[in-house]
Amino acid sequence: MVRIDPSPMLRYTRGSSEPPLHNSVYQVASLLVGLFGANIVAFWVFTAGNEEAVKNLQVLPVLLFLSVVGAFLWPFGGWHQRGRWRFLR
């Protein structure tokens, strides 16, 4: 069993110059919804109910998973870098 202490994540403090925490949560949620939406629309467009196409495009869910993981592991600064590093730690 993995023992993860959630208390440091709950005591997440921000400076006065930073936007409120709920704005950051909404931005991350919007990104994840956008990734999922684009993936599901691509799946519907490319498969169009064809069973053989569904079998051939089984890579789409894997690409969605990799894009979500990639969003959290993005090595460049800027987009919620402090929160991402805190989550990964």
PyMOL Python script that loads the backbone (N, CA, C, O; Angstrom):
from pymol import cmd

cmd.read_pdbstr("""\
ATOM      1  N   MET A   1       0.835  -1.177   0.000  1.00  0.00           N
ATOM      2  CA  MET A   1       0.000   0.000   0.000  1.00  0.00           C
ATOM      3  C   MET A   1       0.885   1.249   0.000  1.00  0.00           C
ATOM      4  O   MET A   1       1.909   1.310   0.680  1.00  0.00           O
ATOM      5  N   VAL A   2       0.467   2.217  -0.767  1.00  0.00           N
ATOM      6  CA  VAL A   2       1.196   3.481  -0.846  1.00  0.00           C
ATOM      7  C   VAL A   2       0.632   4.434   0.197  1.00  0.00           C
ATOM      8  O   VAL A   2      -0.582   4.622   0.287  1.00  0.00           O
ATOM      9  N   ARG A   3       1.503   5.023   0.969  1.00  0.00           N
ATOM     10  CA  ARG A   3       1.055   5.958   2.007  1.00  0.00           C
ATOM     11  C   ARG A   3       1.338   7.387   1.522  1.00  0.00           C
ATOM     12  O   ARG A   3       2.484   7.837   1.480  1.00  0.00           O
ATOM     13  N   ILE A   4       0.278   8.065   1.168  1.00  0.00           N
ATOM     14  CA  ILE A   4       0.385   9.435   0.673  1.00  0.00           C
ATOM     15  C   ILE A   4      -0.278  10.353   1.690  1.00  0.00           C
ATOM     16  O   ILE A   4      -1.434  10.154   2.063  1.00  0.00           O
ATOM     17  N   ASP A   5       0.461  11.350   2.129  1.00  0.00           N
ATOM     18  CA  ASP A   5      -0.074  12.313   3.085  1.00  0.00           C
ATOM     19  C   ASP A   5      -0.686  13.484   2.308  1.00  0.00           C
ATOM     20  O   ASP A   5       0.056  14.261   1.707  1.00  0.00           O
ATOM     21  N   PRO A   6      -2.012  13.633   2.300  1.00  0.00           N
ATOM     22  CA  PRO A   6      -2.641  14.692   1.506  1.00  0.00           C
ATOM     23  C   PRO A   6      -2.589  16.067   2.161  1.00  0.00           C
ATOM     24  O   PRO A   6      -2.927  17.058   1.514  1.00  0.00           O
ATOM     25  N   SER A   7      -2.178  16.160   3.422  1.00  0.00           N
ATOM     26  CA  SER A   7      -2.226  17.446   4.107  1.00  0.00           C
ATOM     27  C   SER A   7      -1.380  18.532   3.434  1.00  0.00           C
ATOM     28  O   SER A   7      -1.823  19.679   3.409  1.00  0.00           O
ATOM     29  N   PRO A   8      -0.182  18.246   2.885  1.00  0.00           N
ATOM     30  CA  PRO A   8       0.546  19.329   2.203  1.00  0.00           C
ATOM     31  C   PRO A   8      -0.196  19.875   0.987  1.00  0.00           C
ATOM     32  O   PRO A   8      -0.073  21.057   0.667  1.00  0.00           O
ATOM     33  N   MET A   9      -0.965  19.024   0.307  1.00  0.00           N
ATOM     34  CA  MET A   9      -1.720  19.500  -0.853  1.00  0.00           C
ATOM     35  C   MET A   9      -2.899  20.359  -0.422  1.00  0.00           C
ATOM     36  O   MET A   9      -3.302  21.266  -1.151  1.00  0.00           O
ATOM     37  N   LEU A  10      -3.454  20.087   0.750  1.00  0.00           N
ATOM     38  CA  LEU A  10      -4.592  20.856   1.231  1.00  0.00           C
ATOM     39  C   LEU A  10      -4.179  22.216   1.770  1.00  0.00           C
ATOM     40  O   LEU A  10      -4.991  23.141   1.805  1.00  0.00           O
ATOM     41  N   ARG A  11      -2.932  22.348   2.187  1.00  0.00           N
ATOM     42  CA  ARG A  11      -2.436  23.630   2.708  1.00  0.00           C
ATOM     43  C   ARG A  11      -1.715  24.405   1.617  1.00  0.00           C
ATOM     44  O   ARG A  11      -0.703  25.055   1.879  1.00  0.00           O
ATOM     45  N   TYR A  12      -2.215  24.343   0.431  1.00  0.00           N
ATOM     46  CA  TYR A  12      -1.609  25.009  -0.717  1.00  0.00           C
ATOM     47  C   TYR A  12      -1.820  26.509  -0.582  1.00  0.00           C
ATOM     48  O   TYR A  12      -2.956  26.981  -0.634  1.00  0.00           O
ATOM     49  N   THR A  13      -0.744  27.258  -0.412  1.00  0.00           N
ATOM     50  CA  THR A  13      -0.849  28.707  -0.260  1.00  0.00           C
ATOM     51  C   THR A  13      -0.374  29.399  -1.530  1.00  0.00           C
ATOM     52  O   THR A  13       0.483  28.895  -2.256  1.00  0.00           O
ATOM     53  N   ARG A  14      -0.939  30.535  -1.768  1.00  0.00           N
ATOM     54  CA  ARG A  14      -0.585  31.309  -2.956  1.00  0.00           C
ATOM     55  C   ARG A  14      -0.252  32.725  -2.519  1.00  0.00           C
ATOM     56  O   ARG A  14      -0.741  33.219  -1.503  1.00  0.00           O
ATOM     57  N   GLY A  15       0.583  33.351  -3.306  1.00  0.00           N
ATOM     58  CA  GLY A  15       0.932  34.732  -3.027  1.00  0.00           C
ATOM     59  C   GLY A  15      -0.211  35.670  -3.387  1.00  0.00           C
ATOM     60  O   GLY A  15      -1.141  35.285  -4.095  1.00  0.00           O
ATOM     61  N   SER A  16      -0.136  36.889  -2.900  1.00  0.00           N
ATOM     62  CA  SER A  16      -1.207  37.853  -3.160  1.00  0.00           C
ATOM     63  C   SER A  16      -1.256  38.286  -4.618  1.00  0.00           C
ATOM     64  O   SER A  16      -2.296  38.742  -5.093  1.00  0.00           O
ATOM     65  N   SER A  17      -0.143  38.149  -5.332  1.00  0.00           N
ATOM     66  CA  SER A  17      -0.127  38.550  -6.741  1.00  0.00           C
ATOM     67  C   SER A  17      -0.674  37.457  -7.656  1.00  0.00           C
ATOM     68  O   SER A  17      -0.926  37.714  -8.833  1.00  0.00           O
ATOM     69  N   GLU A  18      -0.859  36.255  -7.142  1.00  0.00           N
ATOM     70  CA  GLU A  18      -1.361  35.160  -7.952  1.00  0.00           C
ATOM     71  C   GLU A  18      -2.888  35.143  -7.941  1.00  0.00           C
ATOM     72  O   GLU A  18      -3.509  35.579  -6.972  1.00  0.00           O
ATOM     73  N   PRO A  19      -3.493  34.639  -9.022  1.00  0.00           N
ATOM     74  CA  PRO A  19      -4.966  34.572  -9.052  1.00  0.00           C
ATOM     75  C   PRO A  19      -5.474  33.552  -8.039  1.00  0.00           C
ATOM     76  O   PRO A  19      -4.702  32.711  -7.579  1.00  0.00           O
ATOM     77  N   PRO A  20      -6.737  33.608  -7.686  1.00  0.00           N
ATOM     78  CA  PRO A  20      -7.296  32.657  -6.721  1.00  0.00           C
ATOM     79  C   PRO A  20      -7.125  31.211  -7.202  1.00  0.00           C
ATOM     80  O   PRO A  20      -7.052  30.944  -8.401  1.00  0.00           O
ATOM     81  N   LEU A  21      -7.065  30.295  -6.248  1.00  0.00           N
ATOM     82  CA  LEU A  21      -6.809  28.893  -6.563  1.00  0.00           C
ATOM     83  C   LEU A  21      -7.894  28.293  -7.449  1.00  0.00           C
ATOM     84  O   LEU A  21      -7.599  27.452  -8.298  1.00  0.00           O
ATOM     85  N   HIS A  22      -9.131  28.708  -7.267  1.00  0.00           N
ATOM     86  CA  HIS A  22     -10.188  28.110  -8.086  1.00  0.00           C
ATOM     87  C   HIS A  22     -10.011  28.424  -9.569  1.00  0.00           C
ATOM     88  O   HIS A  22     -10.443  27.637 -10.412  1.00  0.00           O
ATOM     89  N   ASN A  23      -9.391  29.547  -9.909  1.00  0.00           N
ATOM     90  CA  ASN A  23      -9.108  29.836 -11.319  1.00  0.00           C
ATOM     91  C   ASN A  23      -8.157  28.806 -11.899  1.00  0.00           C
ATOM     92  O   ASN A  23      -8.350  28.355 -13.028  1.00  0.00           O
ATOM     93  N   SER A  24      -7.139  28.429 -11.149  1.00  0.00           N
ATOM     94  CA  SER A  24      -6.188  27.422 -11.608  1.00  0.00           C
ATOM     95  C   SER A  24      -6.861  26.064 -11.766  1.00  0.00           C
ATOM     96  O   SER A  24      -6.594  25.335 -12.721  1.00  0.00           O
ATOM     97  N   VAL A  25      -7.732  25.734 -10.825  1.00  0.00           N
ATOM     98  CA  VAL A  25      -8.450  24.456 -10.907  1.00  0.00           C
ATOM     99  C   VAL A  25      -9.312  24.425 -12.158  1.00  0.00           C
ATOM    100  O   VAL A  25      -9.351  23.415 -12.861  1.00  0.00           O
ATOM    101  N   TYR A  26     -10.008  25.526 -12.445  1.00  0.00           N
ATOM    102  CA  TYR A  26     -10.850  25.592 -13.634  1.00  0.00           C
ATOM    103  C   TYR A  26     -10.016  25.501 -14.913  1.00  0.00           C
ATOM    104  O   TYR A  26     -10.451  24.890 -15.889  1.00  0.00           O
ATOM    105  N   GLN A  27      -8.833  26.097 -14.919  1.00  0.00           N
ATOM    106  CA  GLN A  27      -7.975  26.024 -16.105  1.00  0.00           C
ATOM    107  C   GLN A  27      -7.510  24.596 -16.362  1.00  0.00           C
ATOM    108  O   GLN A  27      -7.523  24.129 -17.501  1.00  0.00           O
ATOM    109  N   VAL A  28      -7.102  23.908 -15.306  1.00  0.00           N
ATOM    110  CA  VAL A  28      -6.659  22.516 -15.459  1.00  0.00           C
ATOM    111  C   VAL A  28      -7.836  21.650 -15.895  1.00  0.00           C
ATOM    112  O   VAL A  28      -7.700  20.811 -16.786  1.00  0.00           O
ATOM    113  N   ALA A  29      -8.992  21.855 -15.265  1.00  0.00           N
ATOM    114  CA  ALA A  29     -10.174  21.080 -15.640  1.00  0.00           C
ATOM    115  C   ALA A  29     -10.570  21.360 -17.086  1.00  0.00           C
ATOM    116  O   ALA A  29     -10.976  20.442 -17.800  1.00  0.00           O
ATOM    117  N   SER A  30     -10.460  22.599 -17.526  1.00  0.00           N
ATOM    118  CA  SER A  30     -10.781  22.943 -18.917  1.00  0.00           C
ATOM    119  C   SER A  30      -9.833  22.252 -19.886  1.00  0.00           C
ATOM    120  O   SER A  30     -10.259  21.776 -20.939  1.00  0.00           O
ATOM    121  N   LEU A  31      -8.563  22.194 -19.542  1.00  0.00           N
ATOM    122  CA  LEU A  31      -7.601  21.500 -20.393  1.00  0.00           C
ATOM    123  C   LEU A  31      -7.956  20.022 -20.501  1.00  0.00           C
ATOM    124  O   LEU A  31      -7.954  19.463 -21.597  1.00  0.00           O
ATOM    125  N   LEU A  32      -8.260  19.388 -19.374  1.00  0.00           N
ATOM    126  CA  LEU A  32      -8.582  17.965 -19.387  1.00  0.00           C
ATOM    127  C   LEU A  32      -9.878  17.690 -20.140  1.00  0.00           C
ATOM    128  O   LEU A  32      -9.970  16.703 -20.870  1.00  0.00           O
ATOM    129  N   VAL A  33     -10.877  18.547 -19.973  1.00  0.00           N
ATOM    130  CA  VAL A  33     -12.129  18.386 -20.717  1.00  0.00           C
ATOM    131  C   VAL A  33     -11.875  18.583 -22.211  1.00  0.00           C
ATOM    132  O   VAL A  33     -12.435  17.858 -23.034  1.00  0.00           O
ATOM    133  N   GLY A  34     -11.047  19.546 -22.561  1.00  0.00           N
ATOM    134  CA  GLY A  34     -10.707  19.771 -23.968  1.00  0.00           C
ATOM    135  C   GLY A  34     -10.001  18.577 -24.587  1.00  0.00           C
ATOM    136  O   GLY A  34     -10.307  18.187 -25.714  1.00  0.00           O
ATOM    137  N   LEU A  35      -9.057  17.996 -23.855  1.00  0.00           N
ATOM    138  CA  LEU A  35      -8.359  16.806 -24.365  1.00  0.00           C
ATOM    139  C   LEU A  35      -9.328  15.647 -24.561  1.00  0.00           C
ATOM    140  O   LEU A  35      -9.300  14.975 -25.592  1.00  0.00           O
ATOM    141  N   PHE A  36     -10.189  15.415 -23.565  1.00  0.00           N
ATOM    142  CA  PHE A  36     -11.154  14.333 -23.679  1.00  0.00           C
ATOM    143  C   PHE A  36     -12.136  14.593 -24.808  1.00  0.00           C
ATOM    144  O   PHE A  36     -12.444  13.693 -25.590  1.00  0.00           O
ATOM    145  N   GLY A  37     -12.628  15.824 -24.895  1.00  0.00           N
ATOM    146  CA  GLY A  37     -13.585  16.166 -25.948  1.00  0.00           C
ATOM    147  C   GLY A  37     -13.003  15.987 -27.338  1.00  0.00           C
ATOM    148  O   GLY A  37     -13.653  15.431 -28.223  1.00  0.00           O
ATOM    149  N   ALA A  38     -11.777  16.459 -27.529  1.00  0.00           N
ATOM    150  CA  ALA A  38     -11.128  16.293 -28.838  1.00  0.00           C
ATOM    151  C   ALA A  38     -10.926  14.819 -29.160  1.00  0.00           C
ATOM    152  O   ALA A  38     -11.090  14.402 -30.307  1.00  0.00           O
ATOM    153  N   ASN A  39     -10.573  14.037 -28.160  1.00  0.00           N
ATOM    154  CA  ASN A  39     -10.351  12.612 -28.371  1.00  0.00           C
ATOM    155  C   ASN A  39     -11.646  11.892 -28.724  1.00  0.00           C
ATOM    156  O   ASN A  39     -11.664  11.078 -29.647  1.00  0.00           O
ATOM    157  N   ILE A  40     -12.712  12.173 -28.017  1.00  0.00           N
ATOM    158  CA  ILE A  40     -13.975  11.479 -28.277  1.00  0.00           C
ATOM    159  C   ILE A  40     -14.576  11.905 -29.613  1.00  0.00           C
ATOM    160  O   ILE A  40     -15.153  11.080 -30.321  1.00  0.00           O
ATOM    161  N   VAL A  41     -14.448  13.191 -29.967  1.00  0.00           N
ATOM    162  CA  VAL A  41     -14.938  13.644 -31.270  1.00  0.00           C
ATOM    163  C   VAL A  41     -14.139  12.986 -32.394  1.00  0.00           C
ATOM    164  O   VAL A  41     -14.715  12.556 -33.393  1.00  0.00           O
ATOM    165  N   ALA A  42     -12.822  12.905 -32.237  1.00  0.00           N
ATOM    166  CA  ALA A  42     -11.996  12.225 -33.245  1.00  0.00           C
ATOM    167  C   ALA A  42     -12.411  10.761 -33.365  1.00  0.00           C
ATOM    168  O   ALA A  42     -12.482  10.225 -34.471  1.00  0.00           O
ATOM    169  N   PHE A  43     -12.679  10.124 -32.252  1.00  0.00           N
ATOM    170  CA  PHE A  43     -13.112   8.731 -32.277  1.00  0.00           C
ATOM    171  C   PHE A  43     -14.429   8.584 -33.032  1.00  0.00           C
ATOM    172  O   PHE A  43     -14.564   7.694 -33.870  1.00  0.00           O
ATOM    173  N   TRP A  44     -15.400   9.450 -32.742  1.00  0.00           N
ATOM    174  CA  TRP A  44     -16.695   9.369 -33.416  1.00  0.00           C
ATOM    175  C   TRP A  44     -16.568   9.650 -34.909  1.00  0.00           C
ATOM    176  O   TRP A  44     -17.197   8.981 -35.729  1.00  0.00           O
ATOM    177  N   VAL A  45     -15.749  10.645 -35.259  1.00  0.00           N
ATOM    178  CA  VAL A  45     -15.601  11.014 -36.674  1.00  0.00           C
ATOM    179  C   VAL A  45     -14.904   9.902 -37.451  1.00  0.00           C
ATOM    180  O   VAL A  45     -15.343   9.540 -38.542  1.00  0.00           O
ATOM    181  N   PHE A  46     -13.831   9.363 -36.901  1.00  0.00           N
ATOM    182  CA  PHE A  46     -13.046   8.380 -37.642  1.00  0.00           C
ATOM    183  C   PHE A  46     -13.657   6.984 -37.639  1.00  0.00           C
ATOM    184  O   PHE A  46     -13.392   6.207 -38.556  1.00  0.00           O
ATOM    185  N   THR A  47     -14.460   6.643 -36.645  1.00  0.00           N
ATOM    186  CA  THR A  47     -15.051   5.303 -36.613  1.00  0.00           C
ATOM    187  C   THR A  47     -16.429   5.273 -37.256  1.00  0.00           C
ATOM    188  O   THR A  47     -16.757   4.310 -37.949  1.00  0.00           O
ATOM    189  N   ALA A  48     -17.238   6.293 -37.046  1.00  0.00           N
ATOM    190  CA  ALA A  48     -18.579   6.404 -37.627  1.00  0.00           C
ATOM    191  C   ALA A  48     -19.393   5.126 -37.457  1.00  0.00           C
ATOM    192  O   ALA A  48     -20.152   4.750 -38.351  1.00  0.00           O
ATOM    193  N   GLY A  49     -19.241   4.457 -36.318  1.00  0.00           N
ATOM    194  CA  GLY A  49     -20.019   3.260 -36.040  1.00  0.00           C
ATOM    195  C   GLY A  49     -19.513   1.999 -36.714  1.00  0.00           C
ATOM    196  O   GLY A  49     -20.124   0.940 -36.569  1.00  0.00           O
ATOM    197  N   ASN A  50     -18.430   2.083 -37.433  1.00  0.00           N
ATOM    198  CA  ASN A  50     -17.855   0.927 -38.124  1.00  0.00           C
ATOM    199  C   ASN A  50     -17.035   0.102 -37.136  1.00  0.00           C
ATOM    200  O   ASN A  50     -16.075   0.599 -36.547  1.00  0.00           O
ATOM    201  N   GLU A  51     -17.419  -1.154 -36.960  1.00  0.00           N
ATOM    202  CA  GLU A  51     -16.746  -2.003 -35.969  1.00  0.00           C
ATOM    203  C   GLU A  51     -15.271  -2.226 -36.306  1.00  0.00           C
ATOM    204  O   GLU A  51     -14.429  -2.270 -35.410  1.00  0.00           O
ATOM    205  N   GLU A  52     -14.967  -2.363 -37.559  1.00  0.00           N
ATOM    206  CA  GLU A  52     -13.574  -2.574 -37.967  1.00  0.00           C
ATOM    207  C   GLU A  52     -12.732  -1.327 -37.684  1.00  0.00           C
ATOM    208  O   GLU A  52     -11.577  -1.441 -37.274  1.00  0.00           O
ATOM    209  N   ALA A  53     -13.298  -0.147 -37.900  1.00  0.00           N
ATOM    210  CA  ALA A  53     -12.581   1.097 -37.620  1.00  0.00           C
ATOM    211  C   ALA A  53     -12.329   1.252 -36.123  1.00  0.00           C
ATOM    212  O   ALA A  53     -11.292   1.773 -35.712  1.00  0.00           O
ATOM    213  N   VAL A  54     -13.286   0.796 -35.309  1.00  0.00           N
ATOM    214  CA  VAL A  54     -13.102   0.866 -33.854  1.00  0.00           C
ATOM    215  C   VAL A  54     -11.904   0.011 -33.452  1.00  0.00           C
ATOM    216  O   VAL A  54     -11.093   0.424 -32.623  1.00  0.00           O
ATOM    217  N   LYS A  55     -11.795  -1.163 -34.032  1.00  0.00           N
ATOM    218  CA  LYS A  55     -10.655  -2.041 -33.727  1.00  0.00           C
ATOM    219  C   LYS A  55      -9.342  -1.418 -34.190  1.00  0.00           C
ATOM    220  O   LYS A  55      -8.319  -1.547 -33.518  1.00  0.00           O
ATOM    221  N   ASN A  56      -9.372  -0.748 -35.330  1.00  0.00           N
ATOM    222  CA  ASN A  56      -8.145  -0.147 -35.877  1.00  0.00           C
ATOM    223  C   ASN A  56      -7.712   1.103 -35.114  1.00  0.00           C
ATOM    224  O   ASN A  56      -6.532   1.450 -35.122  1.00  0.00           O
ATOM    225  N   LEU A  57      -8.652   1.781 -34.454  1.00  0.00           N
ATOM    226  CA  LEU A  57      -8.327   3.027 -33.760  1.00  0.00           C
ATOM    227  C   LEU A  57      -8.278   2.852 -32.245  1.00  0.00           C
ATOM    228  O   LEU A  57      -8.635   3.769 -31.506  1.00  0.00           O
ATOM    229  N   GLN A  58      -7.850   1.716 -31.788  1.00  0.00           N
ATOM    230  CA  GLN A  58      -7.713   1.493 -30.353  1.00  0.00           C
ATOM    231  C   GLN A  58      -6.580   2.322 -29.759  1.00  0.00           C
ATOM    232  O   GLN A  58      -6.422   2.369 -28.539  1.00  0.00           O
ATOM    233  N   VAL A  59      -5.804   2.965 -30.590  1.00  0.00           N
ATOM    234  CA  VAL A  59      -4.704   3.793 -30.115  1.00  0.00           C
ATOM    235  C   VAL A  59      -5.207   5.136 -29.559  1.00  0.00           C
ATOM    236  O   VAL A  59      -4.491   5.788 -28.800  1.00  0.00           O
ATOM    237  N   LEU A  60      -6.414   5.552 -29.923  1.00  0.00           N
ATOM    238  CA  LEU A  60      -6.918   6.856 -29.461  1.00  0.00           C
ATOM    239  C   LEU A  60      -7.022   6.963 -27.942  1.00  0.00           C
ATOM    240  O   LEU A  60      -6.604   7.985 -27.399  1.00  0.00           O
ATOM    241  N   PRO A  61      -7.552   5.974 -27.221  1.00  0.00           N
ATOM    242  CA  PRO A  61      -7.553   6.092 -25.754  1.00  0.00           C
ATOM    243  C   PRO A  61      -6.146   6.159 -25.159  1.00  0.00           C
ATOM    244  O   PRO A  61      -5.921   6.829 -24.151  1.00  0.00           O
ATOM    245  N   VAL A  62      -5.214   5.465 -25.785  1.00  0.00           N
ATOM    246  CA  VAL A  62      -3.823   5.510 -25.315  1.00  0.00           C
ATOM    247  C   VAL A  62      -3.258   6.911 -25.528  1.00  0.00           C
ATOM    248  O   VAL A  62      -2.540   7.428 -24.672  1.00  0.00           O
ATOM    249  N   LEU A  63      -3.575   7.520 -26.655  1.00  0.00           N
ATOM    250  CA  LEU A  63      -3.109   8.883 -26.913  1.00  0.00           C
ATOM    251  C   LEU A  63      -3.709   9.876 -25.912  1.00  0.00           C
ATOM    252  O   LEU A  63      -3.037  10.820 -25.497  1.00  0.00           O
ATOM    253  N   LEU A  64      -4.956   9.666 -25.529  1.00  0.00           N
ATOM    254  CA  LEU A  64      -5.572  10.523 -24.519  1.00  0.00           C
ATOM    255  C   LEU A  64      -4.832  10.387 -23.193  1.00  0.00           C
ATOM    256  O   LEU A  64      -4.508  11.387 -22.552  1.00  0.00           O
ATOM    257  N   PHE A  65      -4.570   9.168 -22.790  1.00  0.00           N
ATOM    258  CA  PHE A  65      -3.839   8.937 -21.540  1.00  0.00           C
ATOM    259  C   PHE A  65      -2.460   9.590 -21.589  1.00  0.00           C
ATOM    260  O   PHE A  65      -2.056  10.252 -20.634  1.00  0.00           O
ATOM    261  N   LEU A  66      -1.743   9.412 -22.683  1.00  0.00           N
ATOM    262  CA  LEU A  66      -0.404   9.996 -22.803  1.00  0.00           C
ATOM    263  C   LEU A  66      -0.456  11.523 -22.809  1.00  0.00           C
ATOM    264  O   LEU A  66       0.443  12.173 -22.276  1.00  0.00           O
ATOM    265  N   SER A  67      -1.494  12.095 -23.402  1.00  0.00           N
ATOM    266  CA  SER A  67      -1.580  13.556 -23.420  1.00  0.00           C
ATOM    267  C   SER A  67      -1.887  14.112 -22.026  1.00  0.00           C
ATOM    268  O   SER A  67      -1.401  15.187 -21.675  1.00  0.00           O
ATOM    269  N   VAL A  68      -2.681  13.399 -21.233  1.00  0.00           N
ATOM    270  CA  VAL A  68      -2.956  13.850 -19.859  1.00  0.00           C
ATOM    271  C   VAL A  68      -1.687  13.749 -19.019  1.00  0.00           C
ATOM    272  O   VAL A  68      -1.353  14.673 -18.277  1.00  0.00           O
ATOM    273  N   VAL A  69      -0.988  12.635 -19.135  1.00  0.00           N
ATOM    274  CA  VAL A  69       0.276  12.475 -18.404  1.00  0.00           C
ATOM    275  C   VAL A  69       1.280  13.533 -18.873  1.00  0.00           C
ATOM    276  O   VAL A  69       1.998  14.118 -18.062  1.00  0.00           O
ATOM    277  N   GLY A  70       1.325  13.770 -20.172  1.00  0.00           N
ATOM    278  CA  GLY A  70       2.226  14.782 -20.715  1.00  0.00           C
ATOM    279  C   GLY A  70       1.925  16.180 -20.212  1.00  0.00           C
ATOM    280  O   GLY A  70       2.839  16.983 -20.023  1.00  0.00           O
ATOM    281  N   ALA A  71       0.644  16.483 -19.992  1.00  0.00           N
ATOM    282  CA  ALA A  71       0.274  17.801 -19.470  1.00  0.00           C
ATOM    283  C   ALA A  71       0.831  18.001 -18.067  1.00  0.00           C
ATOM    284  O   ALA A  71       1.246  19.105 -17.713  1.00  0.00           O
ATOM    285  N   PHE A  72       0.842  16.937 -17.265  1.00  0.00           N
ATOM    286  CA  PHE A  72       1.376  17.055 -15.909  1.00  0.00           C
ATOM    287  C   PHE A  72       2.897  17.022 -15.873  1.00  0.00           C
ATOM    288  O   PHE A  72       3.509  17.581 -14.963  1.00  0.00           O
ATOM    289  N   LEU A  73       3.505  16.377 -16.848  1.00  0.00           N
ATOM    290  CA  LEU A  73       4.964  16.271 -16.872  1.00  0.00           C
ATOM    291  C   LEU A  73       5.614  17.298 -17.793  1.00  0.00           C
ATOM    292  O   LEU A  73       6.819  17.225 -18.033  1.00  0.00           O
ATOM    293  N   TRP A  74       4.856  18.240 -18.308  1.00  0.00           N
ATOM    294  CA  TRP A  74       5.363  19.265 -19.220  1.00  0.00           C
ATOM    295  C   TRP A  74       6.605  19.911 -18.609  1.00  0.00           C
ATOM    296  O   TRP A  74       6.514  20.499 -17.532  1.00  0.00           O
ATOM    297  N   PRO A  75       7.768  19.816 -19.270  1.00  0.00           N
ATOM    298  CA  PRO A  75       9.021  20.256 -18.653  1.00  0.00           C
ATOM    299  C   PRO A  75       9.247  21.765 -18.666  1.00  0.00           C
ATOM    300  O   PRO A  75      10.137  22.261 -17.976  1.00  0.00           O
ATOM    301  N   PHE A  76       8.467  22.487 -19.428  1.00  0.00           N
ATOM    302  CA  PHE A  76       8.695  23.919 -19.557  1.00  0.00           C
ATOM    303  C   PHE A  76       7.877  24.676 -18.528  1.00  0.00           C
ATOM    304  O   PHE A  76       6.812  24.222 -18.110  1.00  0.00           O
ATOM    305  N   GLY A  77       8.373  25.810 -18.132  1.00  0.00           N
ATOM    306  CA  GLY A  77       7.709  26.613 -17.104  1.00  0.00           C
ATOM    307  C   GLY A  77       6.437  27.249 -17.607  1.00  0.00           C
ATOM    308  O   GLY A  77       5.983  27.010 -18.726  1.00  0.00           O
ATOM    309  N   GLY A  78       5.893  28.050 -16.758  1.00  0.00           N
ATOM    310  CA  GLY A  78       4.710  28.792 -17.153  1.00  0.00           C
ATOM    311  C   GLY A  78       3.432  28.201 -16.611  1.00  0.00           C
ATOM    312  O   GLY A  78       2.942  28.641 -15.571  1.00  0.00           O
ATOM    313  N   TRP A  79       2.890  27.232 -17.278  1.00  0.00           N
ATOM    314  CA  TRP A  79       1.546  26.738 -17.013  1.00  0.00           C
ATOM    315  C   TRP A  79       1.488  25.977 -15.693  1.00  0.00           C
ATOM    316  O   TRP A  79       1.724  24.769 -15.670  1.00  0.00           O
ATOM    317  N   HIS A  80       1.182  26.657 -14.605  1.00  0.00           N
ATOM    318  CA  HIS A  80       0.997  26.081 -13.276  1.00  0.00           C
ATOM    319  C   HIS A  80       2.173  25.205 -12.846  1.00  0.00           C
ATOM    320  O   HIS A  80       1.986  24.123 -12.289  1.00  0.00           O
ATOM    321  N   GLN A  81       3.366  25.681 -13.108  1.00  0.00           N
ATOM    322  CA  GLN A  81       4.560  24.881 -12.833  1.00  0.00           C
ATOM    323  C   GLN A  81       4.674  24.520 -11.354  1.00  0.00           C
ATOM    324  O   GLN A  81       4.981  23.376 -11.019  1.00  0.00           O
ATOM    325  N   ARG A  82       4.434  25.465 -10.484  1.00  0.00           N
ATOM    326  CA  ARG A  82       4.567  25.211  -9.049  1.00  0.00           C
ATOM    327  C   ARG A  82       3.580  24.133  -8.581  1.00  0.00           C
ATOM    328  O   ARG A  82       3.946  23.244  -7.812  1.00  0.00           O
ATOM    329  N   GLY A  83       2.354  24.215  -9.039  1.00  0.00           N
ATOM    330  CA  GLY A  83       1.354  23.226  -8.657  1.00  0.00           C
ATOM    331  C   GLY A  83       1.628  21.851  -9.237  1.00  0.00           C
ATOM    332  O   GLY A  83       1.392  20.839  -8.577  1.00  0.00           O
ATOM    333  N   ARG A  84       2.131  21.806 -10.477  1.00  0.00           N
ATOM    334  CA  ARG A  84       2.455  20.509 -11.096  1.00  0.00           C
ATOM    335  C   ARG A  84       3.595  19.839 -10.355  1.00  0.00           C
ATOM    336  O   ARG A  84       3.541  18.637 -10.095  1.00  0.00           O
ATOM    337  N   TRP A  85       4.641  20.605 -10.005  1.00  0.00           N
ATOM    338  CA  TRP A  85       5.769  20.011  -9.280  1.00  0.00           C
ATOM    339  C   TRP A  85       5.343  19.541  -7.896  1.00  0.00           C
ATOM    340  O   TRP A  85       5.809  18.518  -7.394  1.00  0.00           O
ATOM    341  N   ARG A  86       4.454  20.306  -7.299  1.00  0.00           N
ATOM    342  CA  ARG A  86       3.948  19.914  -5.982  1.00  0.00           C
ATOM    343  C   ARG A  86       3.150  18.613  -6.077  1.00  0.00           C
ATOM    344  O   ARG A  86       3.272  17.739  -5.219  1.00  0.00           O
ATOM    345  N   PHE A  87       2.335  18.490  -7.123  1.00  0.00           N
ATOM    346  CA  PHE A  87       1.560  17.269  -7.352  1.00  0.00           C
ATOM    347  C   PHE A  87       2.485  16.074  -7.602  1.00  0.00           C
ATOM    348  O   PHE A  87       2.260  14.988  -7.068  1.00  0.00           O
ATOM    349  N   LEU A  88       3.513  16.277  -8.409  1.00  0.00           N
ATOM    350  CA  LEU A  88       4.431  15.169  -8.731  1.00  0.00           C
ATOM    351  C   LEU A  88       5.278  14.764  -7.549  1.00  0.00           C
ATOM    352  O   LEU A  88       5.639  13.595  -7.407  1.00  0.00           O
ATOM    353  N   ARG A  89       5.604  15.738  -6.686  1.00  0.00           N
ATOM    354  CA  ARG A  89       6.379  15.419  -5.503  1.00  0.00           C
ATOM    355  C   ARG A  89       5.562  14.571  -4.560  1.00  0.00           C
ATOM    356  O   ARG A  89       6.045  14.194  -3.493  1.00  0.00           O
TER     357      ARG A  89
END
""", "prot")
cmd.dss("prot")
cmd.show_as("cartoon", "prot")
cmd.util.cbc("prot")
cmd.orient("prot")
